[in-house]
Amino acid sequence: MLYAPGRVWRLRRAVGAALLICGLTACASGREPRAPAGALPPRAAIEVDRTQFHSEARLRAWQEDLDRRGLRDTGSPAHEAYVDTLHQRLREAGVPELYFEPVTMTRWEARRWSLELADGTDRIRTAGYIPYSGSTGAQGLVAPMRYLSAGQHPDRGVAGSIVVVELPKPALTSDFFHAMALYKHDPANALPPGAPYARPYQVLEVLVQTLDALQAAGAAGVVAVLDEPADLAAGLYAPYDRELRKLPGVYVDREAGARLKALAASGARLRLVLDAQAEEVVTRNLIGIIPGASSELTVINSHTDGTNGIEDNGPNAIVDIAQYLARLPREALPRSIMIMLSSGHFAGGVGIQGFLARHREDGLRGRIASIVTIEHLGATEWLPGPDGRLAPTGRDEPAAIFLPRIPALVRAASAMLRNAQAAPAFVMPPLNPDADGGPNSASWPGEGQYFWGGARLPTLNYITGPDYLLNYGVTTADKVDYGRMRRETAAITQLLLDLSREPYEALRDEQPPAP
């Protein structure tokens, strides 16, 4: 090995074995097509051969497999089973060095949740629970209700109450991209300035601020009203910052929120049940090495935990990238390739934070020349229709590559978007240049921000943000353009190889923003 991996952690569960078999062989969708095979010539490291990647049929089979797995919250049996499957897929892809690095964390899990009037005469439909918010125990808590409209700041009058709070309706437009972009790729003008770009998860920052303010004011519980119809509100998994709060809460949709507002005016009392537990568990980062001509490392990264199949389909694309790179001659790779499939995206970045802490003093971080993080590939745009359900618009979901202002990275990212024919797409600078890499002090929205914010490692983060991104229980296989996913995968492979030829110092030449 190129470096000592430390203690190898192998965690197997019966459910993992069952899912492993499905992920590798024949599932309900039929037997997966054959993988590309055979050694590639040195020239394939200069110009990527687009024919040497998995078929659209295999990509669809893997996406359907993710849909069957459902919510994979960090450290859960479903999540760890997926990690095992990825380990086997990378082994079959020809990655010669694979191991796990353990990460200890506190896992919060909701077991049961409900909302009703205190006298039991009327149950209120919930859209889901608020992760990491706390626990009422099995019996729940009974308290008077206090209603806060969107933007209304809680005061001490909420102490001891179950607070029903309206969250604002997202109103972001494409100016978010156009005003800051370092490069724009939208030849068909699919997302012009001023176009709507509202997504439900855009209330996340306001939500965190509201929860913290309510807890500080002494509220007993919270009901967050999402300004969405029932189908779109269901299953929102946010926040996921790993901050264990003492403010148990649930979500309700727009219609249930209107009922609660009327009940609050009548002085009603509520019973809130959120029976949850927190326990210490061990999750795992999965690391692989494809040796190259140099001990310096180009890293390809994605996270393995997720709400639905789009949220964490990056690892499947990385398996495809790995099978290509593993078939190149070693001397054709200017740098060695590290595959880093991180855990903990839905636990405040605990996986990458653990990786950075583990390798703070062993020299590994200094050998990393650049990192490419990929998330949510092949996404087509689905937006709410008049009936309150998601419907396809016929367009691709807008994409962005977030990165520091390093000219070599900006050039490489711009070329990747053109190469992938990914549009509309934008190269974006950090939204918070002074971020420290924490979950609530992020450089940008994506797993790669932990590398840049936490250790200033040169990082590009390719990402899309579909409407349903943070909702579990959503089927995604019908929402992926597998031709686009193949183009993205080939273009990211080319990006990795191009970055491997960039001088180490050029990848750290950060430029200040223009005045």
N, C-alpha and C positions, 0 to 999 in steps of 0.2 A: 504494500500500500504506500501511497505517497505521504501519509501521515498517520499517526496512531489514532484510531477512532475512539479509544476508550472502551468502556463496557458495552458490549452489544446487547441490546434489549430485545427480547423476543416475547411478544404477547400474543397468545392464540386463544381464541374462544370458539365454541362450537358454531355460533352464528357466523363467525368469520370464515370457517371452513366451508360452510354451505355457500356463502356468497362468493368465495374464492373460486369454487368449481363453476359457478354460473359465469363469473367474469372471464374465465379462461377458456371454457369450452362452449358447449351449445346451451343457449338459454331459450326462453320461450320465443324469441324473435328468429330462431334458426341458428345454424352453425356459422361462425364468423369466417370471412374469407381469409385466404392465406396472406401472411405478411410478406413484404419485400425481402429478398434474400440475395446473398452473394457479395463478394468484396467490391467496393467502389474504387475507381481509379483516382489518382491524386488530383486530376483536374476537377473532380466533383467537390473538392474543398475550396475551389476558387469560384466556380459557378455551380450553384445547387441544381441538381437534376430533379425537376419537379415530378418526374414519373416514379421516383423511388420512395414514395410515401404510401401510407395505408389508404385503402379505398374508402370512398364515401360510405359504403355499406358497413365496413368495420367501425368507422367513426359513429355511425348511427347506432350500431349495436352497443357500443360503449356508452353512448348517451342514454339509451334505453335502460341500460344496466344502472346508471346513476339514478334515473327516475325511480326504479324499483327500490333503491336503497333508502330514499326519503331523506329526512333531516339527519345530518351527521354533525351534531353539536360536538364540540371538542372533547375528546377523551371518551366518548360514548362507545358502546360495542359496535354500533353501525359504522362509526368513523374509523375505529381501529381495524375493522374487517376490510374496509376500503384500502387502508394503508397496506395491509397484507397483500391484497390483490395487486396493487401497484408495484409492490416489491417483486412479485412473481412476473408481472408484465415486463418490468425493466430487466429482469434476469433473462427472459425469453428474447428481449430486444438485443441482448449481447453486451450489456453493461458489465464489465469484468469485476468491478469492486462495488459492493453494496453493503450497507450496514445501517443500523438504527442508532439514533442518539436519544436517550430518554429525557423527558421534560416533566417535572413534577408540577402539578397545578391543583387548585381547588375547583372542582367541577360543580356547578349549580344545576340542578335538575328539577323541573316542575313535574309533579305526579298527578295533581288534580286541581282544577280551578273552576269557579262558578261565581255568579253574581245574582242576588235575588233581594226582594224586599225582606226586611227583618222578620216580618210575621209569616214569611213563607208563602204568601198568597200570589206572588208574581215573580217568575224567573226572567232575568234580563239576558238576552243572547250576547255572548262574548265572542270576540274575534280571535282571542288567544291571550297568552300571558306575557308579561313584561319580563324578559330574562334578567337574572341577577338582582331582581328587585326586592327579594325577601321571602318570608314565609309566614302564613297565618296559623300553621298547623292544620290538622284534619278538620277541626271544628269551625275554623274560620273566625272572623272578627265581626262584631256588630257595632255600628257607629252611626251618628247623624251624617247626613250628606251635605256637602258644600259644593256649589257649582261655580266654576271659573270660566269665563269666556276666553277665546283666543287672545293672547297678549296681556291678560289680566294677571298681575303679579300677586303671588300668595302673601298674605300677612299672618300675624299671629292668630287671627281668628279662625284659621283652618286647623289649629291644634286639636288633636283627638278626633278629627273628622275623616271620613272617606271622601276624598276630593275628586270630583268629576271635572276634568279639565279638557277643554277643546284645544286640539292642536291646529295650527294654521294650515291652510291649504297651500301646497307648494305652488310657486308662481315663477320659477326660474325660466329664463329664455336662453336661446343660443348665444346671446351676447356674453354669457359666462365664458364661452370658448373664444369668440371673436375678439373680445377686448384684451385677452392675455396671450393668445396663441403665438408661439415662436415660428410656427409653420402651419399652413392650412392645406388640406388635400380634399377638395370637394368639387371636382370638375363638372358635375351635373347641377351644382348649386342646390343640393338636396336639403341643406340646413342653412338658409340665409340668415343674416343678422335679424334679430327680433323674433325669430320663429319660436314657438312654445317648446320648452324642454322641462316640463314638470314631471317629477317622479316622486312617489310617496315617501321614499327614504330620505328625501331632502329635508325633512323635518327633524332628522336625527339630532342635530346640534341643539335645536330648541328643546327637544325632548329631554336630553341630558341636563340641560340647564334647569328645566322645569322640575325634574325629579329631584335634583340636588336642592333646589329652593324649597320644595315641599317638605323634604326630609328635615331641612334646617328649621323650618317653621313648626315642626312637630305634628305633621299630618300622620294619621294612623294607617292610611292606605290611599291608593290612587286608582282611578279609572280614566284612561286616556282615550279621548274620542278622536278617531281618525275620520277625516272628512272624505270618506270613500264609501261606496256601496259595499254590501256584505261580502260579495265574492272577492273584491280587491283588497279588503281590509284583513281578510282571514290569514292567519299564520305569519304575521310580521315578526321577525326575530331581531329585535333591536331594543335597547342598545346591547352591544356585545363587547364592552370594555373591561370585563372581568372585575368591575367594581361591585362588591357585595353590599348592596344597600339594605336598609331596614324599613322599606316602604313598599310592602307587597302590592302588586298592581296587575291589572288586566287591561286589554284593549277592547273597545266596542266600535261598531261601525256608525255611520252617520245617522241611520234611522234609530238605532238603540240610543245614541246620544241625545236625540231629540226627546225620546221618552224620558230619559233621566233628567233632562232639563225641566220638563213639566213636573216630574215627581219631586225635584228639589224645591220647587216653588210651594209645594204642599207640605214641606217639612218632613218628608219621608226619611226613614232610616234604612240602611242597607246591611246585608250580610255579604261579606267578601270572603271567598275561600281561595287561597293559593297555597296548597300543600306542597312544599318544596324541601329539598335537602341539599346540603353542600358537603362534599367529601373530597379528601385528597386522592388523586388518581395519578397515574403515569401515562402520559401520551408520548408520541414518538415523532421526531423528524426522520425522514428517510433520505439518506445521502448516497450518491453514486459518483464514481469517478471513471471517466474515459480518458486514459493517459494520452498526452500529446507530446510534442517535441520539447516542451518547456514545463517546468514545475509551477509556473504562474497559472492562474485559474481564471477561466471565463465561466460564470455561473448562470445556469438557467433555473428559474424558481417558479413555483406556484404553491398554493396552500391546498391541503387535502380535506379539511373540514368544510362544511357548507350547508346552506339551507335547501338548495335544490340543484338540479343537474347543470344549470348554466353557471351557478355561483362557483363551482369548483371543477369545471371541465378542463382547466389548464393542465393538470397532471396527465390526462390522456393524450393531449397534444405533445407533452414532453416525452412520453413513451415513444411517440412517432418520431420526434426529433432525435431521440437517443438511438433508435435503430438505424437511422441514417448515419449519424456521427460515428457510431461503433463500427461501421463497415468501411470507414475511411482508413487509409494507411496512417499509422501513428505519426510518422514524420510529416504528414500533410496537415496535421493540426498544429498551428503555431503555439497554442497554449493547451494545457489539459482542460477538460470540461468537467465541471462539478455540477451534478444534478442535486438540487436542494429542494425537496418536497417538504414544506414546513407545516407543522401543526400550529393550532392556536390562533388562526385568523379570527375566529369567533370566540376568542378568550383574550382579547386585548393584545394580540401579537406575542403571546407567551413563547411560542416555538422559536421565532427568530431572536427574541430577547435572550432565550436560553442558549441558543447557538452562539450569539455574540459574546455572552458571558463566558461560556465554556472555552472559547478560543481567543480570549482577550490577550493571553500571555504566550501562546504557543507558536506564534508566527504565521498562523494560517491567514488571519485577516489581512496581513501585509502582502500575501501572495495573490489575493483576489484583485484582478485587474478591472473587471467590470461585472455587473449583474444585470440580467434581463428577467423581469418578472412578467408573467402572462396570466391573464384572467378573463373568463367569460367570452370564449372564442365562438365565432360563427353566429353571433346573436342577430336575429332579425327583429324589427321593431313591432311590438304589439302594444296597443294603447286601449284605454277604456272606450267601449262603444256606447251608443245610446241606451242599450239594455243593461249597462253596468257590468258588462263582462269584457275581458280582454279580446281584442280582435286584431288580426294582422293589418298593417298599413301598406304592405308591399314594398317597404323600404328597409334598408339595413339599419340596425341600431348604431347611432353615432359612437365613434371610438376616440380614444385619446391615448397618447403616450406621455406620461408625466416623467420629468427628469430634471436634474439640476442644470444650470446654465453652463454646460460644458460643450464647446463647439463640436468636438468630435462626436459626442453623444447626439447632439441635435442633428448633425448631418446624417448619422447612421439611422436615427429614428425616422427622419423625413424620407430617406430612401426605402426604408421598410414599408411605410404606408403606401408609397407608389408601387412597390414590388408586389404587395399583397392586394392591390386594387381595393383597399379598404377605404370606403368613403360613405358619408362624410367623416373625416378624421382630423385630429389636431395634435400638434406637439405642444405640450404645455409645461410651463415652469412650475416650481413648487408654489402651492397656494399659501403656505406659511413657511417662509424661508428660515425662520428661527425655531421651528418645531424641534422637539427633543426625541421624536420617535415614539412617544407614548400614544395610547389609543385616543386620548382626548386632546392631544397636541400633535396632530398629524401634519406631515409635510404635504401630503396629497391623499386622495381616497384610493387606497390599494395596499396590498401586502408588501410591496417593495419599499414603501415609505419607512418601514422599520429599519431597513438596511441603511438608507440615506440619513434619516433623522437620528438614528441611534449610534451610527458609526461613521457617517460620511463616506460610505463606500459608493463608488459611481454606479448609479442604478437607473435603468429605464423600466417603466412600468406600463405595459400595454393593457388596456382595460376598456370594457364597455359597461353601461349601467342601465339594463332593461328595467322597465316599470316594476316587474315582479321580483327583482333581484334578491330581496331579503325575505321573501315569503316562502315558507315551507308548504309542502302539499301541492306544489305547482308542477304540472307535466311540462317538460322542456324539449323532448325529442322532436316535437312538431314545430319548435320555435328556433331551430338551428338551420342555417344554410350550410350544408356540409361541403359544398364547393368552396364557399368563402373560408370555411375552417381549414381546408386543405391549402388554399392560397396563403392564409395567415401562417400556417405551420411551416410551409416551405420558405416564406419570406423571413420568419423568425430564425430559421436555421441559417439562412444567408446572413442575417444580422449578426448572429453569434460568430460565424466564421469571419466576417468583416471586422468585428470588434477584436477578434483574436489577433488580427494583424496590425491593430493600432498600437503605437508606442504607449508603454505604461504611463509615462508622465503626461502624455496628451489627454489621457482619460481622467486626469485630475486637474486640468487647467480650467477651473471655474471662472467665468466672467461675471462681473457685477451687472445688475440690470441697468438699462439705459436711464439717464435722469429724466 
